[in-house]
Amino acid sequence: MRVEPLSEYIALLSEIIENNLSICSDNECERNYAISGLPRTARPFATSAISLNHEKPIVVLTATAEEATTIHRELREYSEVVSTLARPETIVLFPPWELMPYETGSPHQDVMGDRLQCLSTIASGEAKMIVTSLPAITQYITPPDILSGSIIEIGVGNTIPLNQLVSDLIELGYRQEGLTIVPGTFAIRGGIVDVYVSGEKQPVRIEFFGDEVESIRRFNPSTQMSTSHIKEINVIPTREALTRGVDIESALKRAYAVSDDLGVRMETILASPDYENLEPFIPILYEKTTTLLDYLEDDITLIVCSAEETIRENDELHLIRWQRYESAVSRGDIMPPPSHIYTDIDEILHNKQVRKVVYLEDVKKKGLLKLTLNASKWGVSIKDTKTIDRIAYKTVRDGGSIILATDSEDTDNLINTLNTLLPRSSPYITVIRSGLMGGFYIDDIGLALTSTRQLFGGRTQKKVKTPKKKTPPDIGTPIRSYTQMDINDICVHEDYGIGVFRGLMLIRTGGTLSEYAVLEYANESRIYVPVEDTNKVFKYTGSEVSPALDRPGSRAWERRKKKAQKKAGEVAERLVRIYAERKISKGYAFGEDKPWQYQLEESFEYVETEDQLKAIEEIKKDMEKSVPMDRLVCGDVGFGKTEVAIRASFKAVLDGKQVAVLVPTTILSSQHLTTFRRRLSDFPITVEMVSRLNPPSKNREILNRLALGGVDIIIGTHRLLSKDVRFADLGLVILDEEHRFGVMQKERLKEMTKGVEVISMSATPIPRTLYLALSDIFDISNIGTPPEERQPIYTYIRRFSKDVIRDAIMREIYRGGQVYFIHNRVQTIGGIHAMLEEMLPEVRFRVAHGQMDEIELTRVMTDFYEGRFDCLISSAIVESGIDNPMVNTIIINRADRFGLAQLHQLRGRVGRGGIQAYCYLLIPSSGHISKTAQMRLETVRDTTYLGGGFSLALRDLEIRGAGNILGREQSGHIASVGFETYMKMIAEEAQKMLGKLKEHKREVKVSLDINAYIPEMYIPDQKSRLSIYRQLADANKIEEIEYLENLMSDMYGEMPDEVKCLTRVAHIRVLASEARIETITEDDGLITLIGDGISSEKMSGRIEGITDTMIGVKGRAPYLMFKPTVEDNIEKLNTIISVLKHLIEN
């Protein structure tokens, strides 16, 4: 969306700058300029104005990487709303490595991908503005000719031998995988190659016809479905140290010229297969040293955002680089000295390619052309109405404008709020849709620019509307069941019990070929399951101990199943009874949102996800009904449940009601108090906490005020359930992790919440099977996507090393953050503490673990939250509930001993504030870890985004989530019949009691003389074939089958006839179920349908493609016999589909 209120002001400032300084006009002159008077918030606006008449690219330099990110974001926002500026995609960011100088290991692949994508864009001439920082621009990089020679250019119509493409991808560092889900990987399926190019947002699917590229499509890595067609793609390398076209012998001579040790080290690295840790040798690897400026043509205009800060940062960076080099040398780590890896700011400013330098502040240099603007920072709050009114009056009087940028879609609500809160100024405020921050006033052009985030004190990121994804029917809701089986996995068949999946086997029966799932049971007996029945087979989960295998036909399985079925019925009955009781009770109907509600929501620091907004909307609608709400909000760690609770609490308080927030621990109680008070600080709302940390006298005083209505929101542990706690007018109870309260506490809770709104919050997801069944009983909101501003957590697997630990901790301390060091053995945690203090005496350490006194533990956690020390050495107690946005590095010692779910949740403790986070998975310094542990760690490392691809971890979490809802006593039944089977039992029992079981698909027996299976040549991977078989067997709707047809055609190419027959049989099953047909058979070309959906009336009228129609009754069941007029199998199936549709329509 481009709107033009800002265009005239950018043009006006551009004209003032040009008239005074002639930056664009003096093309022949090498000059330096200074524009002073600009606040930091106005620098992106001024940069945009300077760029307006520039034909050649501009380099924007900041002192730090964080400032570069901020300015880059703001420049792109101006570009979005001003059509005369460069397009957003031509404004690029060149980041530095995320490593400290001389840190062990190579940079993260994602960082190198972003850097190489940026360099590729610059080299192609597409970049109009390059934003970078001092650490990035002063580091030597790969030369342009080397990079361009290492890029694979692929276009539709090109001829590329497939084996050559694979060889090139491997040379560029790409890994071959079964599915392309993460950057730096590729997959091959026949004539289709999927590549996730480094630095790209989505992978691409390249389809070949022979050696010719027939099409290129972007696709969603989660769904594997194509999203758009493109004409070409440039595949860049996954690493920066490139050897294609490099004279290795000359490179080694340069290394030996520096020192013999350096030459030997570089020779060793070049002899390794993946060139690991070669990046620091880049300046020596190539004949000529290169900086970012070498990617641009001459006559560069360089804009320096803050000269003095950049010079200070340069001096400090120079010192740090040499100190860390000397430290590396002292520990025997052979690396090139800083003079070979880095340049400095003076070299950049005096580079022969730089013709003009523009400083955006006053600089004490001779020969500068200077311009002083009359500007100031404007970060006024909505509470300061006098200042807003004064600036509005002055600006409008002088013919200027006040522009308010909002990233909200609800501009009508914003305008109503402004009219209410700013009645005098609001008529003069122009509202534009944009993620701009603004926050300045420039008197010279008469512009005051601010944003709702400045006005209401909220986030600094753009709120991006997430596009709604096209998901297959019924699978886009909560967490899906992850039941993909691999060969030799223990499994459960609904009819035969617990066995072992031995794979798929193609078997000929009669004249037809079909695939069967082979299940092995006790005494090596086997069952062959037709693929259409694979929805009865589940991967076994439910017990950490491998269960005994059943014997087919034995009564043991039936007894266990019957016992579990009985318990499932009891559980379902209890759930349905709770649902019925709530529906007939009366509660308070809250009013619609008030202006203050909008003000609070606009002040949120982060970007809400669609799931979050949906949960908030569902809660508000519940609160506005007279039936008391009882809603469960599920969401992974850091997915924004607390903000949902705060908004609901605020709505309740604005209607004069009180809120009780119950949490399981004193630590969480303290944290919620801090969070609630911070978020509600702009409003006259009283938030208190009852806690053992308070003196008894203070707790009594708080409870007295609570009883008199003097406390709006009370936070506490089970102490709030005591008989002496009384409320003046309780309206909402929020339970954080309800399952952690005891039975007696829950009984007291039921008394306390009669007629009151209740929100329960859980950090564990609900299994999809259970969710779909209970969605009619429970009000469930699922927050299944991570916040927009959360960046991928860079994850490394490293051998235990003091150097690795030192670097990781010091990098975080250097940028002002804090660190978790996880050591999960209380007996030896003291030794780790002593080692770390000896290694890093300048760092403040404290220890926390579950065997400490609760009050002491709470004090340690509170001190950490308040920044009183730098690194918390902790057991795994920080796994749940601890939220500290300043902690953005976590080091997990002996990570090989943790499960996937635990690693997933521990890693989720960092990266909570939109800052780049790091996770180090430490394994022993020597020796081997098990293959299973290695695969587990690689899964965590490769899945850098929270909520993405964590199927195994989520399965463990789902079991916890099911226990939270159904009760912990379910574990025995889950172990006896398996998790999936038990969840299905409860789901069916609940649906039966609600009278909705009839909506489920009937079982239909189909026996036709056709080959209906997935050939191994089409989909070689057994796990993938089984997954598709199961989804087809599970399909209840035609749309689900069509989705799978589209998915297979997209991923594997055109479906062969056997697969087309398979999917049409799936269509027949769904339609036959709807038409009330139970059996469909074929005998010598004659098709017979049996079921009570058949009648003479329904068969009236002519049906194309059939002859010899006969209707009768066999036993008690009506039947229909007919003969298709076609012999082709696919057409024969289409004829059956037409008959079934005719029966349904009539």
N, C-alpha and C positions, 0 to 999 in steps of 0.2 A: 504494500500500500504506500503510495507516494502522495504526500500532501505538500502544498507549497507556501504556507505562511512563513517558513524559515528562509525560503529562497532569496527574497529581497534583502533580508538582513545579512545573509552570507555574502551576497553580491555587494552590498553596501560596505561591509568591512573589507572585502577584497579590494574594492576601489580605494578606500582610505589607505590601506597598506601599500598599494601599487603607486598611488599618487605621491606618497611620502618617501617610499624606499625604492621604487622601480625594480623590484626583484625580478619580475618577468621581462621587463624591457631591457635591462642591462645584460643581455645575453653574452656580450663579449667581455664583460668585466668579471674578475675574480674578487668578490667582495664578501664581507661579513656584515650581518645585520642583527639588530637586537630590537625586539618588541617587548617593552616592559609594561607593567601595570596589570598584567593578566593574572587572575587567580588560577590555581591549578585546574579547577573545574572548567575554565573557559579555554584551555589550551587545545582540546580537540576541535572546538568550534573555530578557533583562529587557524589551526592547521588546515581545516577544510576550506577556509576562505583563501589561504595562500595557494592551495592546490587548484583553485577554480580555473585559472588561466594557464596552468602548467601543462605542457605537452609531454615532457619527459617525466619518468618516474621520480618520486620523492622518497627519500629515506627519513623516517621519523625515529629518532634515537632517544631512549629513556635511560635512566640510571639503573633501574632494576627490572627484572622480568615481570614482576607483579604489576608495575606501572605500565609496562608495554601491553600487557593483556587488557588492562582497563582502557587504555587509549585506543587500542585496536577495536575493541567492542564499541566504544562511543563513536569512532570514525565511521564504522559500518552503519551505525544507527543514523547518523546524519545522511549518509549516502542513501539509506532507505527512504528518507522523507524529502530529499532535495534532488530533483531530477537532473540538475545541471552538474552534479558531482559525479565522480567515477562510480561505476556500479559496485555494489558490496563485494562481489566475488573477486574484484581486482584489487581489493585492499587486503594485503596478506600479512601474516605475523610470522616472524622468524624467531623461534624460541631458542634458548640455550639448552645444553644438556642438563638433565636433572641431577647429575652427579656433582659432588664437590670436586675441586681440582685434585687429581691424583687419587680419586676414590677407586677402590678395587672393582674390577668388572667393567663391562661395556654398558653404554647408555641403554635405557629401555627401548625396545623396538618401536613402541608407539611414538616416542619422542623423536627418534631418528626418522620415522615415517613422516611425521609432521614437517620436520626440517627439510627432508628431501622433496616432499611435495611442494613446499614453498620455493625452494631453489629451482625446481623444474618449471614452476609457473613464471618465475622471474626470467629464467633463461629463454622461455618461449615468447617473451615480450608482452604477456598478458597482464602482468602486475603494474598497477599505476601508483600504488603507494605501499611501501614496505615498512612495517613497524618492527623495531627490534630493540634490544637492550644492550647495555655495555658488555655483560658477560658473553653475549652471543656474537657481537660484531668484532670483538677483539680476539676471537679464537680462530685459528687457521682451519680451513675446511677443504673438502674435496674439490678439485678444479672443475670448471664447467665442462671442459672437453671430456674428462673422464666420466662425469655423471651422464652426459648426453650419450656417450658410447655404451652406457650400461642400462639404458632404458629400452624396453621392448615396446615398439609401437605396433598396435594391433587395430586394424580397421576392417569394417565390413567389406568383403570382396577381396581382401588380401589373401595371398597364398602363403601358408606357413606349415611346414611339415609338423605333425603333432609331436613326434618324438623330439624334434628340435626345440619346440616350445617347452616341453617338459624339462629338457636338459638346461635350457636358459633359465627357467624359473628356479631350478635347484642351484644353479650357479649364483643367482641373485639372492640366495638365502631363504627361499620359500620352502616350507615343509609340506609334504604330501599327506593328506588326511582323508578319512572316509567322507566327512562332511566339512564344508568350508564355513566355519562359524567365527573364527577370530582372525585378525589381520596377520599377514605373513604366511598364510596357508593356501593350498590349492587341492582340488580333487578332480579325478578323471572318471567319467562314466561313458564308455563308448566314445562317441564323437562329441561329447560335451566336456568342457573344462571350466570349472569354477575357480576363480582366483579372488582372494581378498587382498587387494593391493594395499600396501602400507600407506597410511595417511589418508585413505579414502573412508567415507562414512558407511558405504555399503559395498559388498563384494559384487563381482560381475560374473555372468554366465556366458561363455563363448561357445557357440554351437557351430560345428564344422560340417561341411559336405565334402568328404574326401579331405583334401588339404586346404580347401577354401573356407574362409570365415563367412558363414551364412548369416549369423546374427550375433549381436552383443546386447545383453540385458543386465540391468542392475537387479539385485534381488535382496529380499529381507532375510538376514541370516537366521532369524528366529523361526520363521515359517517356511523358509527356503523357496518362497514364491516370488516370481519376477515382479518388479514394480514399474520398470520403464525400459524402453529401448534406447540405446545410444549408438552412434555411428563409429566411435573409436574410443580406445582406452590406452593410456600410456602406463605400462607396468614398470614402476620404479623399484630399485633395490630395497631390501629390508635392512641394510646396514650402510654405514657411511664410508667405511674403509673398503674401497673397491679395487680389485686387482686386474680387471679386464683391460687390456691394452697397456699395462704397466710393465716397465723393464725392471723385473724383480732384482736382477743382479746389480743394477745401478742403485736401486733403493737400499740394498744391503751395504753397498760401498759407502753410501751416505751415513748409514747407521754406524758402521765401523769407524767412520771418520770422527764421529762424536765420541765414541768409546768402544773398546772391545766388548765390554759387558753388554752394551746396548745392541751391538751387532748380533751377538749370540742370542740375546732375548728375542730380537725381531726375527731371526732365522728360525727359532723354535716355533714362534707363533705362525709364521708362514708355512711351516711344515705340517701344522695341524689341519684337519679337514674343514673346520668351520671358521678359522681365523679368529677365534675368540680373543677379545681384549686387544685387537689390532687398532682400534679407533685412536688411542693416544699417539700412535705412530704416523698418523695421516700426514703431518707436515714433512716427515722424512720419506714417506712412501712415494711422494711425488716430487718431480724435479723442481717445481716452483711452488712457493707458498701462496695461499689464496685466502682472501677474506670475502665476506658477503659482497663488498663493493665491486669485486672482479666479475660478478655476474651481471653487472649493469654497464651500460655504455658510458662514455665520458659526459661531462657537464652535469654532474649529479648535484641536486639541491638537497642539503642535509639540514633537517630541522632538529635542533637540540632542545628538548623540552625543559630541562633544568640543568644548566651548565655547572653551577657550583656543586650541586649534589652529584653530578656525573664525575666531576674531577675528584671529589672526596671518595666516591665509590671506586674510582680507578686506582687511587693510591692504596686504598684498603685491599682491593682485589689483588694488586701487584704483591703486596706484603703476604697475603694469605697463600697465593700461588707458590711463592718461594718457600714459605714456612712448610707447606704441605709437601713440596718437592723434597726438601731436606729431611722431613719425617719419613717419606717413602724410601729415600736412599738409606737412612739409618736402619730401617727394618729389612733392607736387602731387596726392595722392590725396584727393579731397574726400569726407569722411564726416561724419556727425553726431558731436558731441563725446560723451564718456562719460556726461555728465550726462543726455543724451537717450536713451541706450541701456541704461544700467544703474542699478540702485538699489544699496543696501548692506545689510549685515546688521542694522544698527539699525532701518532702515525695515521690515525683515521681522519682527523681534522685536516691534516696537511697532505692527504692523499692526492695525487695528481689528477684523479678522476673527479674529485670534489671541487666544483667551481664556486658554489655559494653555500655558506653556512648561516642559518637563521636561528638565533637564540630567542627562546620565548620568555626571556627575563632580562633584566639589566645585567650586563657583563662588563667588567673592568678590563677592556681591551682597547688598544689604539686602532684608529682607522675604521671604527664601526659606524655604520649608518643606523641611527636610532629613531624609534617612534615610541612615544609613551601614550598609552590608552588610559582612559578614565573608566576603570572596571573594578568590580568587587565581587567577592564570593556572596552568593545568596542562598543560604541553606535554612531559610526561615521555616518555623514550625507552624502548623495550623492553629496552635494555641496563641501565637503572637499576632493577633488580629490587627493590632495598632500598626505594627511595622508593615504588614501586608497592605493595609489600607493606605498608608503613607506612600509606599512605593507604587501602588496601583494609581493613586491620584497623580503623582509626579510623572510617571511614565506616560499615562494617557494624556495628561496636559501638554506634554512636550511632543505629542504625536507618535509615541512609541507603542509597543505592545507587550503584554504579559502573556507568555505562552506556557501552558501547562501540559506536559507530556504524560500520558497514561498508557500503561500496557494492558489495561483492563478492557474487556469487550463491552462492559456495562457502563457506557459513557452517560446514559440517562441517569443512572443511579448516582454517578459522580457529580453531575451537574446539580441534582437535587440536594446532595450533601453540601456542596459549595454554597448553594442558595441559603441553606439553613445555617451553616457555620460562618459564612462570610457574606452576609447580606449586602454590604456596601461595595465590596470589591468584585464579587462574582460576575456582575454584568460586563466587566472589562477584561475578563480572562478568556483567552482563546484556548480551547482544549483540542489537542491532536493525539491521534493514536500512534504511539511510538514507545520504544524501550529506552529512549534517551534519559540520562540522569540530569543533565544541565546543572543548575545550581549556581548561576552567575547573573550579574547585571552589567551591561556595557552601555555607559551613558552616551558614548560617541555615536552609537547607532540607535539608541532608544529601545534596547531589547532587554527584557527580563525573562530568563528561561529557567524553569524549574520543572519538577516532576511530582507525581503523587507520592513517589518514594521519598523524595526530599520533604515534601509538605507534611506527610503523615509519618515520616521517620522509619521508612521500610528498607527493603532490599536494594542492593546496588546492581543486581543483575537484571537483564531484560527478561521479562516474562514471555516465554515463547509458547504460543498455543500449539499443543501437541496434536498433529493430525491424527484423526481416527483411523486406526488400521483396519483393513478388511481381513477379518479373521474367519476361519471356517465356522459354520453354525455350531453353537453350543460349546465351543472350546475356548472362547476368549474370556469367559468368566474366570473365577478364581484359579488357584493353582491346579494344574492338571495332574492326573495320576501318572507317575513315571514308572511304568511297569514293563519297559522293554527288557526282554530276556536275552541272555547270551547263552551259547552252548555250554552245557554242564552247570547251569544255574539250577538251584532247587526251586521247584514250582508247585503250584496247587491247581488241581483240576476239580471243579465243583462236584463232579460225580465220583471221581476215583481217589481223591485225596492227594497227599504229598508225594511227589516223585522228583525226577531229575530230567530236565530238558536236554535231549541229546541231539537236537538239530532238526532240520527239515529234510524230508525224503520224497522224491518223485516216484509215485507208484502207479502202475497201470492196473485198472480194474475193468474187466470186460474190454471194451474197445477204447476207453478214455484214459487220459493221463490227468492225475491230480497230485498236488503236494499235500503231505501230511506232516504234522508235528509229532516227533517221536518222543514219548515220555517213558522213562525207565523207572520201575518200582522195585520193591523188595524182591530178593531172589532173582534179580535181573530180568523180571518179566516186563514186557513192553506193551504200551497202548499207542495206537496210531490214531491221532486226532485229525479229522478233516479240517482243512484250513477255515471252512465256514463256521467251525465250532471253536476256533481259537480264542474267542471272547470268553470262554469258560476257563481258560488257563491263565494263571497269574504268576508273576514272579513272587516267591515266598519272602515275606518280611514279617517280622513280629517277634523274633527271639534271636538273641545274639548267639545262642547255642544251636548248632545244626540239628534239625529235628529228625526223628526216625522216619524212614520211608514207609509208606503204607503198602498193603498188598491189595491189588484190585479184587473186588468182590468180598473183602473182609468186612465185618460189622464194625470194626474199630472206628473207621472213618465216619460211618453213619451215626454212631453214638456220639462222637465228638461234635459232629455237625448239628445233630438234634439238640444237644445241650447248648451249643452256641446260639442256635436259632431261638431257643426258649429265652435265653438271656437277652438276645437282640430284641425280641418282642417286648420284654419288660422295659428295656431302655427306651424303645420307641414309644411305648405307652406313657412313660413318665414325661417324655419330651412333649408329646401331644397334649397331655393333661395340663402341663405348665402353660402351653400355648393357649388352650381353651380358657383357663382361668384368667389369663391376662386380657383376653379379648372382651370379657364381660365386666372387667373392673373399670372404674372411672378415675380419671386423672385431671390435671390442669392443662387447658389448651393455651399455649403461649401465643403471643401476638406476632405479627410480621416483623421483619428486621427494621431497626431504627437507624438513623444516620450514624450514630456512634459505632454501630456494628460494621458499617462500611469503612469507617475510619480505622477501626482496629484491623480489619482484614487487609486494608491497603498498607498497613504498617508492617506486615509480615516480611521478615528478612529474606526469605527464599522464594523460589518459584513453585507454586503448587502444581502437582501432577493432576491429570484428569481423574485418577482414582481418588485422590485426596479431595478434590472439589466435589466429586460425586458423593463421597462419604459425608461431607459436611452438609450437602444439600439434602441427603436422605435423613440425616439427624434433625435438621431444621423442620422438615415436613412432619417427621414423627412428633416433634415437640409441639407443633401447632395443632395436633389432633387431641381429642379429649381422652383417647385410650392411652394409658401409660406406656411409654417407650421402654423396650428392653432390647437394646441393640448391641451386637458383638462387632467390634472393629478389629480386624486382623491385619497385620502389616509387619514386614520384616524390620530388622533393626535399622533405625535411622530413616524410616519411610514416612515420618510425619504424623504419627498418631497423637502426639502430645498437642500439636497445634489444633487438631480436630477437637480435642478435649477442651482446649482453652476457648475456642470459638463457641462451643456449646455452653460452657460455663458462663461466658459473657452474655449470651442471649438470655440465659436463665436469670442472671443478676439484674439485667436491664428491665425484667418484668417483676422485680421485687422479690425474687426467690433466692434461697441460699443453696450453696453447692458444697457437697462433701466429696473429697478426692481421697480414696483409700489406696494405699500402696503397701507392698509386702515388707519393705525394709526401711530403716531410718535413713539410709544413704539416699534412696530414691525420694523419700519424703523431703529431705533437704534440697535435693536437686529440683524437684517440682516447685518448691516454694520459690527458689531463685528464678526459675523460668516463668512461672505465673506472674510474679511481681514485676519482672522486667517487661513482659508483654503488655501488662495492664497498667503500667506506670503513668500513662497519660490520662487516666480516668479515675474518678473518685470511688475506687473499689478497694475494700479491705481484704487482704489475703493473709491468713495466719496459718501456723503449723503447731500442732500438738505433738511433742516429741520428748524422748528421754534426754535429749540434749538441752532442753529448756529446764530451768529451775522449776520445782513443783509449784511455787507461787505464781510463776508466769503462766504455766499451763492452766491453773485455776482461774486466773484473771481472763485468759482467752476464752475459756469455756463459759464463764459468766457473760461475757460480751456476746458470745455466740447465741446463748439462750435469749438474750434481749434484742437480738437482731443487729448487733454492732459489728459482726463479722460476716462478710458476704461469701467468702470461699474459705473453707477449712481443709487443710491437708494433714494427713496423718496415717499411721499404721493401724493395726487392729484396736488400738486405744480408742479410736472413734466409735467402736462398736460397744463400748462400755455403757452400762445403764445410766451413769451420771452425765452422759453427753446428751444435751437437749438442744433442739433447734427452734428458732422462732417461726420459720416457715421454709422447711426443706423442700426444694423443688427438683434437684438433680443429684444423683449419686454416680460417681465415676470410679470404676474399679480397674486398677492397673494390675494385670496378671491375677485374675480372680482365683485361678486354680491353686495359687500359693497360700490361700487362706484355708484354715481348718474347718471341720464339719460344724462344730459349735458356732464358730464365727459366721459361717454361712447361714445357719438358722437364725441368728440374731440379725443378720443382714436382710433376710426375708421379712422379718417384722418391721425393720426400719424403712424398707423401700415400698411398702404397700401404697399404691396410688402415686408413687414417685417415679420420675423418669430415671432410667438406669442405662449407663453405657459401660460395657466391659471391654477392656483393651487387651489384646494378646499379640505377642511377638512371634507366635507360631502359626503357620498357615493351616487351612483346613483341607483335607483331601477332597478332590473334585466330586467324587461319588457322593460323599456325605454332604457336601455343600448343596448339590443339586436337589437332594432329598430334603434337607433341612431348611432350604430357602423358603419353603412354605410355612415352616414352624418358627424358625428363628428369623429375626431381622439381622442380616449379616452384611457388613460392609467390608470389602476386601481391598486393601491398598497394596496392589501387587507390583507397582513400578517404582523405581528409585526416583528421588527428586531430580528435577531438570539440571540443577546446578552441580550435582555431585559428579565429580570427575572419576574416570576409571582409577582404581587403586593399583599403582605400579607394584607388581609382586615379583620377588626374586627368591630363588632357591639358592642358598649359599652354605658352604661348609662353615662350621663354627670357627670363627677367627676373630681375634681381638681387633684386627685392622678393620674388618667388615663392621663389627659392632661400633667401633670408635667413629668410623665415617658416618654411619647411619644416624647415630645419636647427635654428632656434632653438626651435621647438615641441618637437622631439625632445630637444634638450639640456635644455630647461626641465623635462621630466619624467624626466630622468636617463638617457636612452638614448643610442644612437650612430647614426651615419648612414653609408650608402654613397653616394658620388657617383660614378657611372659615366661615364667619358669614354674612349671606345675608340680614341683616336688618341694613340699614345705621343709622337709628334713635338710635340704641342701640350698635353700634359697638364701640363707645367710652367707654362704660361701660366694654365691653369685654377687651379692651386695658388696662384699669386701673386694672382689675382683674388679667390679665396675668403679668403685671409689678410688682404687689404686690406679686404674687406667686413666680415669677422667676426674682428677681432683677438683676441677673447676665446675663440675656439674653437680647439682643438688639431687641426691637420691633418697627415696623412702621405700619401705616395704609394706605390702598388704597381702593378707591371705585369710582364708576362711576360719582358721583356728584362733584368730585374734579376738579379743573382747570387742563386742559390737560397737560400743561407744568409741573405743580407740580406733577401730577400723573406720568408723564414720568420720572421725576427726582427720585421719590420713586422707581419705577420699575428698573431704571438703577442702583441705589444704591444697590438694592437687588441683581441684576444680578452680580454686581461687588463685592459682599460679604461684604458690609459695615454695614449690620445688619443681624440678625440671623433668625427672624421670621416675615413673612408678614401676618398681619391680614387684610383680604381682603373680599370684596363681591365676587360674582361669576364672576367678570370681568376677572379673570384669566382662565376662562373656555376655551377660545380659543386664540391661537396665542402666548402664553408666553412659552418660552422654556428655562429652567434653569436646567442644569444637576446636579447642586449641591443640588437641592431640592428633597429630597427622602422620606419625610414624609408629608402627608396632613391630616389635622384634619378637618372634615366637621361637623359643629355644626347644630343641627336640621336637620339631613340628611333625616329624615322622610318627610320633606317638599319639597324635590327635586324630580324631575322625573328621570326615568331610564337613559334617554339620557344625562341629565345634570350631573348626578352622574358618568356616564361612561366617559364623557369628562373631568370632574374635576379630577377624579382619573388618567386619562391619562397624567396629568401634571407632575406626579412624575415617577421616574424609567426610566429617559431618558438617563442615562449614563452607563447602565449595572450594576448598584449597586442595591442591594436589597432594595426595596421600601416598605413603609407601608402606609396604608390608614385606618383612624379611622372614623367610621360613628357614630356620637354621637346622641343619642336620649335623651328625658327628663329624669332627674334623678329619677323621680317617675311617676306613672300613666301608662296608656296604650296608645299605638299608634294603629292606625287602622290596621285591618288585611291586607288590600291592601298594606299599607306602610311597614308592617313587611315583607310581601312576596317580595316586591320590594327590600328591603335592603338585604334580604337573597339571592336573585338572584345576586346582586352585589358582596356580600361576596363570594358566591360559584363559581363565574366566575372570577378566579384570573388572567387569561390571557387576555390581550387586544386582541380584535378581535375574541374572542371565545365565542359562545353561547349567544351573546347579541341581540337576535332576536327582543325583544320589543324595546330596545333602538335604534337599527338600523332602525326600522320602522319609528320612529320619525325623525331620521337623514335623511332617504331616502326622506321624505316629504320635508325637507329643501333642500336636494340635487336637487330634481326635480324643486323646485322653483328657485334655482340658475340658472338652464339651461333654463327653460321655461319662467321665469319671475314671479314676486310675484303676478301679477294680476290673476294668475291661482287659487288662494285659494278658491274663490267663487264656481268655477266649481268643484273643488275637493270636497268641502263640499256637493254640491248638488247631486253628483252621486257616491261619494266615490273615494278614491285614486286609487285603482286598476283599476276600470272601466275607469277612465279618462286617466290613463297611457296607458291602452290597446287601447283606442280610438286614442290617438296621435300616438302610435306605428303603428296601422293599416293604418292610414291616410298617415303617412310618407312612409310606405312600398308601399302603393298604388301609390303614386306619383313617387316612384323610380321604379315602375313596378315589384315589388318583392312579391306582396301579393299572387300571384299564388303559391308561394312556401309553403304557409301555408297548414295545413291539412284540407281537406274537412270534413264537418260533414257527418257522415254515420249513418243511422238508422239501428240498429241490433235488431231483435226480434226473439229469438230462444227458443225452449222448453227445457231449461236447468236451473239448479240452479247455478247462478254465483254471489257469494258474499263472504265476509270474515266472517266466523262464530265467534261469540263472544268468544267461547271457545279457538279459535286459537289466536285472538288478542283481549283481553278483553277491552282495552282502546279505547273509542270512538274517541278521538282526533287522535290517531295513525291510526285507520281504515280510518277515513275521509281523513287524509293526503295521505294515499296510494291510495284511490279511486281518489282523485284529481290528483295525479301525473300520474295515469294510464289514466285518461281522458285527461290530457294535453299532453300525449306522442305523439311526431311526428315521432319518429324513433323506430325501433325494438330494438336497443341497449338500449334505455331508459327502455323499458318494461323488457328486460332481466336483466338489473341492479336491478330493483325492485323485480323480481323473486328471484334473488340471495340474495338480502337483506332480504327478508322475510324468505327464507330457512335458512339463516345464523342466523337471530335474533330469529325466532320463531320455527324453526324445519321444518320438511318436510311439504309441503303445502297439505292440504286436497283437495279432488276432487273439492269442490265448488270454492276454490281459484285458482286451476289450470284452471278451466273453465273460471273464471273471467279474468285471464291474457291472455288466448288464445283468448277470445273475444276482448281484447285490441289489440292483434296481428292482428286480423281480421279487426278491424277499420283502423289501419294504412295501411295495405296492400290494403284494399278496396279503401281507399282514393287515393292511388297511382295508382290503377287499374281503377279509375274513376267509381266506383260503389257507388250508393247513398243509396240503401236499400238492406238489407238481411233479409229475413223472412223464417219461417218454418211453414208448415201446413201439419199435419198428416205424418211427416217424409220426406216431400218433401221440398227441399231448393230452394228458388227463389232469384236470384241476379238481380237487376235492375240498369242500368246505361249505359252511352254511351261508356263505355270501353268494351262492349260485341260485338262480331261479330263472324260469322261462321269461318272466317279465323283464328281468335285467338283460337278457340276451335278445330282446326284441330289436329289430333293426339289423342292417347289414354291417358286417365287420370285414374290412379289406384284408386280404391275404390268408383267409382260412377257408377250408372246405370240410365236408363230412361232419358237420356239427351235430353233437348228440348230447342231450341233457337227461339225467336220470338220477336214481338214488341207489347208492351202494351201501348196504347196511342201513344206517340211519343218516348217513352223510350224503347230501346232494353232490353230484359230479357233473363236470362238463368235459366232453371229449371233442377234439377237433384236430384237423391236419393242416399245418401251414403249407401254403402253395409254393414256398421258396425252399431251396436246399441249403443255401449258405447259412452257416451256423449263426453268424451275427444277425442276419436278417430274420432267422427263425426266432432268436431271442427278442428281437424288436417286435415281432408279431405277438409273442406272449405278453410283452409289455402293453401293447395296444389292447389286447383282450382284457387285461387286468384294469386298465384305465377305463375301458367301457363299463366293466362291472361297477367300478367306483362311481362313475358319473351317473349311472342309472340306479 
